[in-house]
Amino acid sequence: MLRSNTLCVLTWVLCLLSAGVPGPVHADEGARSLTRPFRVGERLTYDISFLNISAGTAVMEVGPGDAVGNHPSGRFITTAVSSPKVTRFFPVDNRVESLTDLTTLLPERMTFRRREGKKKEDIEYVFHRNDNTVSATRGGVTEVLPIPAETQDLISCLYYVRSLLPLKPGASQALTVYHDKKIRQIEVRVEKIELLDGPWGNLEAAQVLVIMPFQGIFLNQGNIRVWFTTDERRVPLRMKAKVVIGSIVADLVDGIPEVTRVK
């Protein structure tokens, strides 16, 4: 049987890898210039499997956000639900949203509506960029903690990496992520370029390793791999996270973009 903490991994895998297909969005005049490999309105659906068993479905969307000063903002939304068979003994119905400034790709607010088995929990992080603090509300208790200026949340960090990381073997990037009252250091590294088969056909993809050398999110050290198309859209095709027994895999099954396939 799937244990509750194993099922929780599928949510975090997808939270970290929310993405959309591009319509380039550029920074305002005088701000950091980043090309965005996503656009508002994208909706991608992933099939999640564990030990070759269908464990659930996740949908990732990029929606319009509230105004963040004079900058455009977006709302990165990930929902993950367990399959009917899994739901019989352990239902999962999670929703995570990150309101992010699209100019800097720094988050303003992240909310996590967590429903796993009998556990119900609502978490909210509000980032205060003027004084470099975050207000974390969990279980009805709010704490204000100091954070570094460029701190990301668990969703915005991958949008940020997708915009900056060169998809070439050996390229790497380090960044700071706030999670569960702690500042985490994460490294992202491009391992290789390969042809990847799946529902999308046969595509050239960059295999990217996300290194998170801490415990608490995953059962082991939490490293996950993502395969992005190597074109300007950098579409995430597959995500894989090892757990104590086997691996959890998420494959793109709906919303597959029109990209050039390798014959």
N, C-alpha and C positions, 0 to 999 in steps of 0.2 A: 504493500500500500504506500501511497505517497504521504509523507509526513508533512505537517503544516509548514515547517520551516523550509522544506524543499519547494512546496508550492509558492511560498513567498518569493523565491528566487525568480520565478517567471515574471513577476511584477517588476522587480528591480532591474532585470535584464532589459525589459522594454522601456522602463523609465529612462534608463541611461542612453537609449538608442533612438529616441523619438526623432523623426526626420521627415522632411518633405521633399517633393520634387521641385526643381527650381523655377523661378522666374526671378532673375537677379534683382536684389534689393541692395542699394548702395548707401553708404553713410552720407550724412548731411555734410555740407561744405564746412571744412575746418575740423571735422571729427575724424576718428580713425576710419580708414577706408577698407572695408571688407566686402568681398563678394559673397552673396548668400546663395548656397545651393538648395534653397527651399522657397516656397511661396505660400501665402495664405490660401487656404482652400483645399490643400492636399489631404487625402485620406488613404492610409495604407493599412491593410489587414494582414495579420500574421497568424499562422497555425503554430501552436506550441506543442511540442512533443517531449515525452520523458520515457526513456527505455522503449522507444518506438510505439508508445501509447499516446493517443491524442489527449493532452492534458487541458487544453484551453485555447482561447482565441484572444488576441490583442488587436486593438485598433488605435492607430496613432494619427492625430490630426493637428494641423496648424490653423488656428483660427485668429480672427482679429482680436486685438487687445484694447485695454483702456489707454488713454493718453498718458505717456510718461514724459512730463515736461513738454518740450517742443519736439521730442523724438517719436518716431513711429514705434509701436509696440506690437508684439504678437503673443498669442496664447498657445503654448505647446501642451496638448492634451493626450494622455495615454490612458486607455481603459483596458483592463485584463479580467476576463471571466473564465471560470473553470468549465470544462466540457460536461455534458449531461451525466456521464458515468462518474466522473470525479465529484460532481456536485452532490450526488447521492450521499456521500459520506464526508465530504469536506468542501463546501461551497466557497468560491472565491469570487468577489465582485469589487474590484479596486479601481479607483479613478485618481489620477494625479494631474494637476495643472501647474504650469509655470508661466507667469506673466513676465515677459522679458523685453527689455529695451532692444530693439532691432538694430540700433546704431552701434552700441557697445557690446551687445549680446551678454549683458549682465542682468541677472534676474532681479525683479522687484518684489515678487511674492510667489511662494509655492504652497499649494495645498494638497494634501494627501487624504483622500477618503478611503480608509482601509476596512474591508469587510472580508474576513477570513475565518471560516468555521463560525464559532460563537463570538469571536472577537470583533468588536466594533471600535474603531478609533479614528479620530479626526486630528490631523496635524497641520499647522500653518507656520510658515516662516515668512517674515516680512523684513526685507533688506533695506536698511537706511544708509544710503550712499553718502549723505552729507557728513555723517559722523562715523562711518565704518562700523556699524553695529547691526545685529540681527535680533529681531524679536521672535522667539520661538515659543509657540503655544501648543501644549500637548497635555491631554487629560485635564483641561481647564486651567492649567497653570502656565503663566507666561514668564519667560526669562529673557533678559536683554544681555547679549554677549558681544564682545569685540570681535571683529573679523578683519582680515587683510582687504585692501581696497579692491582687488580683482577676484574676489571669491565668487564661485559659481554654486548652483544647486545641482542635484543629480540629473536633471533634464537639460538645463541650459548648457552644461559643460560639453555635451556631445555636439550640440549645434555649433558651439564655439570652435571645437576641434575640427569639425567638418569644414568650417570656413577657412581654417588656417593651416592645417597639417598637410604638407606635400605628400601625395600618394606615391612615394618612391621608397623602395626597400631601404631600411636603416633610418629613415626620418623619424623623429620623435618629438614629443612635446610634454612638458610638465605643467600642471595647473593645480589650483587650490579649490577644494570643494567643501562646503559646510554640510554636515550630516550628523544628526543625533547628538547635538551639543558639542561636537568636536570638529576641528579643522583637519581635513584629510588632504594628503598629498597624493596625486594620481599621475601616473605616467602613461602616455599613449605612444605606441610604437608600431610602425609599419614593418611587418615581417617579410612579406613577399607578394608578388603579383602572379595570379594564376587564373585559369579558366574554371568557372564554377557552373555546374549543372543544377537545374531545379525547375520549378514551375515557370520561371522566366525564360527558360531555354538554356543557352550556353553563352555566358558572358565573361568578359575579362573583369576581374575583381581584385581589389587590394585587400589582403588579409591583415587586419589591424588588431593588435593586442592591447587591451585596456588593463593596466596593472594597478591593482588596488591592494597594497600590502598591509591590510588590516582585516580583522574578523568582525562579524557583527551583522553584515548584510547577507553574506553567503555562508555556506557551511564550511568551506575551506577559506582560502585567502581571497576569493572573489574575482580572480582574473577571468575576463570574458574575451571572446574574439568576435569581431564583426567583419563582414565582407561587404565592401562598398564598390559600386561600379567605378571605373577609372575615368569616366567622362566627367564633364563639368557639373553634372547633377549629383554625383556621389551618392547614389541611391543605396541604402542598406538592404541587401538581399537576404542575408542570413546572420543570425546571432547565436552564439553557443557559449554556455557556461557549464563548467564541470562542477558536480556536487559529489558528495561522499560516494554515492552509487550512480554511476553513469553520468549522463549529461542532459541538460535541458537545451533544446534547439528551437529556434523560432525562424520559420521560413515565410517569406513574402508570398501570399497567395492571391491577393486582390489589390487592385490599384497599381498593378505592374506597369511601369512607365514604358513608353515607346523608345527603346534604345536599340542601337545597332548590335545585332547578335553575331556571334562568331560561328561560322559554319564548320 
